[in-house]
């Protein structure tokens, strides 16, 4: 049977063009803008049978009924935009990319925390971190936090219920009582552990007066007005948010939250180049399985194929106090200027005269966001003090970086010098 794939153009355009060849190995590829992918358009394409999208495209019952789909794939880590229940009823496999953006989200989190805590003598190891949700992203944050020596408390009742012996969790009150609380949970509206509005007036009372609340999951897990009130009443130290309840057409409450947040960004925590490519490759593997097709043995090469690498970037720190921590936070800062991203986003929203204009700002900034992961990159540690060198190696491995061996000949991506 001939295969035709309807693929959202954002997955294949610009520097992601090498992915087109990978998808063309499956069959004919029809590329369309997100707003062009709907039931009416799908009906016009002959023998279309695989759909590949990002989260902008709403895969409704009507779109699912518009063709004889053999697979519906999203290159994202979540499936909020897909009517998965109806697809299951139609016996159509839904493919997604869990964990594809976990490194990117964890790095974005520590970039944000490094900015917020800049200039303070208190090291990260003296801060407690409450992580709500221990999935791919949450566990990546925990891994790096432990590399920094932070005390971590984790709350994930579905995971604890599933594996009570292997996963010991803190209770919600203890987790919320940390110096920094970060959310990495799906948005669920029903069931015993529904997360919609989970952070509300009642649960915010458990947070410390000077604590920071970070949301890089879904906007709807917050009671937005309750969080705004908590900021205004100085009940918490501040909010960092990458997501909003009504994105991209932000409501007045969403825009007020962005304005009052220490940092506000347009859902780009997982938007690193490697993460986007990794999601597309994971989706490709899932489609191959659904079609009973042998995948290209070099498919993983497409995660970085054609991407321009940075080599020899030097991070230099005077080794007085918390030198290793400062060096890695400086590396993250050099990799992405999160304060500039937040300023541009807030400025754009401030000029927006309507929710429609806010959506234009949101979508444009997301499309133009350009960032790389440090995970997978090689770092050379030029550190004479053995204790500091061991700390740096431990933290580099927590970030999933490779320790550079000079015998390999190739220049490292990063050089860390602590004098």
N, C-alpha and C positions, 0 to 999 in steps of 0.2 A: 504493500500500500504506500502511495506517495504521501509524504508528510509535508504539511505547510504550517509554519509557525507565525503567529501574530505577536510581534515583540514591541514593547514600548521603546520609543527611540532614545530615551534618557539612559537606557541600559547599554546602548551600543555607540552613542555619539562621542565626539571629541576624542580624548585620549583612550576611551574604552573601545574604539573601533576594532582593535585586534580580536575582541570577543565575537565580532560578526562572523569571522571565519570558523570559530568553534561551533556556533549555532548553525551555520550553513552546512556543517557536516551531518546534521540531522535531517535537513530538507530545505525547501524553499522558505526564505525568511521575508515576511512582509512587515515593514517597519512603519509605525504610526505614532503620532503625538498622543499624549495621555488622553486629551479631550476627544480624540478621534476614535478611541476604543470604547465602543458601546454595542448594544444589541443590534441596532440598525446597520452599523458598519460591518459587523461580523457576518451578518446574513448575506452581504453582498460578495464576500470573498469565497470563492469556490474551494470546497474541500479543506477548509481551514480546520485544524484539529489539535493544535497546541497553543495555549495562551501564556505569555510571559510578561509580567508587569512589575511595577513598584506599587507603593501604597496610594498613589494619587488615583489610580483607576479603581473604581468601585465595581467589584465583580458580583453583580446582583443576580437574582433568579432569572431575570430577563436575558442578561448576557450569557448565563450558563445555558439557557434554552436556545440560544441563537445559533448554535453549531453543534456538531457531533464531536465534542471535545474528548480527546484521549488523555489529556493532562492539562491541568491549570497550575501554573507555577508563578510564584512571586520570589524575587531575589532579595526580599527583606526577611528579617528575623521573626516578624509577626504576621498574622493573617487577619487582623481586624477589618481589613477592607474587602474580605472575601466571605460570601455566604457559604461557609464551610458545611453547615448542616444540610443545605440543599444539594451541594455538590456530592456529599456523601450519599444522600438519597438517590441521586442520579448515578451513583457508583463511578464517579469521576475522581481520580486521585488528585489531591491538592498538595503541591510541593512547595516547601519554603526553605529558608536558610538559617535555622537556629544556630546561634553562636558565631555567625560570620562577622559580626561587628563587635564582638566582646572585647577584643584588644583595643579597638578604637574608642569604645565607650569608657573603658577603664583609664586609658591615657587622658581622655578629655576630662574625666572626673578629677584626676590628680593635677592636671593643668589648671583647672578652676580653683581647686583647694590651694595650690601653690600661690596663685594670684591673691586670693582672699586673705591668706595668712602671711603674705609677704611682709618683711620687716620685723616680724616677731621673733624674739630669741627662743621662745618655747618650741622645741622640735616636734615633729609629727609623732614621734614615739611617745610623747606625753599627752597626746589627744586620744580619746576613745572614739571609735567609729561604729555606729549602728547601721547595719545593712539589712534592709527589708527586701527579701527576695534573693535566693541563693542559686539562681539559674546561671546561664552562661555569663551574663554581664556582671551580676552580683558576685559570683565566685571569682571572676577575674579581678574585681576591685578588692576583694578580700585577700587574694594572693599577693597583690602589690602592697596592700596595707600592712600585711604581716612582714613583707620585705623591709618596710620602713620601721618595723617594730611597734606598730600601733596595736592597742588592745581592740579586738573586734568582737562585737556581739551581733548575732545573726538571727533573724526571725523569718521563718518560712514554714508555716504550719502544714501546707500540702506536702512538702518534702519530708517534714518530720513524721507526718502520719504514714507516709509511704515507706519510710526507712527509719523508724524510731531508734534503732540500735546504732546505725552508722552516722546519723545526723542528729546531733544534740543542739537544740536551739535555745536561745534566751527567750524570755517572754516579751510581749510587745512593749510593756511599760519599761523594762530594763533597756531594751534596744532604743527606744525613743529618748531615754535619759542620757544618751551619749553626747559628746561635744559636737559631733557631726553625724547627721542622719541622712542616709542616701537611699533612694527608692529605685528598685530594679524589678518591677512586677508588671504582669499583664493587666489590662483593664478588663475586669469581669463584673457583670452586673447582677448575677444571681449565684446561688449556692452558698454553702457554709462559709467559704472563705472569699466572698465577693470583695473586690478591691475598690469599687467605685466609691469615691468620697471617703476613703479609708482614713486619710489625714484630715481631720475635721476639728471643730471647736473642742470636743471632748478629748481626742487623742493628742492634740497640741499641748494640752495641760501637762503632759508627762515630759515635755521637752524642757531643757535647761534655758534659763533666761538669755544666755549669750550664745546658744547653740546655733549651728547652721543646718538648714534643711535643703537638701539637694534632690531635684527630681529630673531624672533622665529616662523615665519609663513612659508613662502616658499622662497627659494633663488631667484626665478625668479621675485619677486616683486622689486628687486633692479636692477639698471643698475650697474653691478658689477664694471666695469672700472671707472665709474663716482664716485663711493664711494671710490675706491682706490685713485683716484686723489684728492678727498676731504681730505683724510687722509694725503697724502703727502704734500698738500698745507696748512695744519693746518687750514682748513676751519671748521672742526668739532673737538671735543675733542677726540673722539675715537669711535670704533665700537665693539659691542658684537654680534657675530653671531653664531647661532646654525644650520643654514641651508645654502645650497648652490645651485646654479642654476643647476648644472649638477651632483648632488650626485646620486650614490656613486662614480662614475668615475669622480672625480673632474678635471675640466679643469685647464689650467695654470692660468687663471684669478681667479678661485675659490681658488686655492692654494695660490695665491698672497694675496687674501683677508684674508684668514686664518692667513697667516704669519704676516699681518699688523694689525690684530684685537687685541684689548686688551685681549679679551677672544674669543676663537673659540672652538666649541664643535660639535660632529658628530650627530646632530639631535636627541638629547636625552632629550630635555627639558620636554617632556611629558612621558619620559621613566621610571617612577617610578613603583614599583611593583604593588601597588594598582591601578594605572591608567591602566596598561596593563591588569590586571584581570578584572577591571570594564568594559573595552571595550569588553572583551570576553563575559562577562555576559550580557551586553546590546545587543550584537549580538545574543546571545542565545534567549533572549526574542523576538527579531525581527523574528528569525527563527520560534519560536513557533507560533507567530501570522501568519506568512506566511503559515505554515503547519496546521493551525487551531488546535493546540495542547495546552493543558493546561500546563503551565510551572511549574517546581518544586517550591513549596512554600518556599523552603529554598535556592533558587538560589542565593540570595544576600549574603548569608554566604560564598560563594565561592570567594568573593572579597578578603577576608583575610585568608581563611581556609589554615592552614599549614604554614603560614608565621610566622617567628620568630619575636616576639615583643621586643622592647627595653623598659625596665622599670627603673625608678629611676634615669635617667640621669639629673645631676644637672647643671644648668646654673646660674652662680653667677656673679653679677655686683656691683661695688661700685656706689652708687646712687648720683653722683655729677651732671654731665650734660647729658641730653638725655639718662638717664639710661634705660628706658623701650625700647626705640628704639635699643640701643646697645645690650640689652639682647636678643631681638628677632633676631637680625642679627647674634649674636653669636650662637644662637640656630640653625639657618639655616646653618651657617658655620660648626658647629659640625655635622650636618646631612649629609652634602655633601661638599667635598673639590673640589670646582669647578676650582680652580687654578691648581690643580693636573690633573684634567681631561683635561683641556685646554693644559697644558704642554705636556702631553702624546700624545694628538692628533697632536699638532704642530710638536713634535719630530718625530712621525711616518710619517707624511706627508713630513717632511724634508728629511727622508731617502728613501722615495718612488721615484723610478727612472722613473715611468710612471703612466698614469692615472689608469692603471690596478692595480698597486701596491697601489695607493692611495685608490682605491675602497676596496682592501683587508683590509687596515688599518681602513677605515671608517666603514666597516661592522663588523670587529672584535671588535672594540671598542664599537660599538653600542650593539652588542650581549653580551658583557661582562659588560656593565654598570649595576651597582647594587645600587639602591637608594630607599628610602622609602619616603612616604609623611608624613608631620607632621599633615596634615588635618585629623580629626577624632581621633586624639590621645588626651589623657587626660593630662592636665597640672595643677600642683599645684602651686599656687601663694603664696609664702612666702615673703610678702611685707607688712611692718608695716605702711608705709606712705599711707594714704587712697587715696590721689590724684594719686599717682603712681600706686597703686593697681587698681584703676578704669581705668587708661590708659592701664594697662597691660591686664585687662579683656576685654576691648574693642578691643584691637589688637588681642588677642587670638581668639575672636569670628570672627574677620575679616579673620583670617587664617582657620576658620572652626574647631578650636580646642574645646574640651570640657573642662570646668572648673572643676577640680577635687574636689570632696566632700569627706572629710576624713571619713565620716560616711559609705561610701560604702565598706571600708575595703581593696579593691584591691589597689596595689601600682600604682601610676600614671606613665605615660610614661616619663614625664618631670617634674622637680621641678625648678621653677625660684625663685631665691633669690636675692633681691635687698636690700642692707644694707644702 
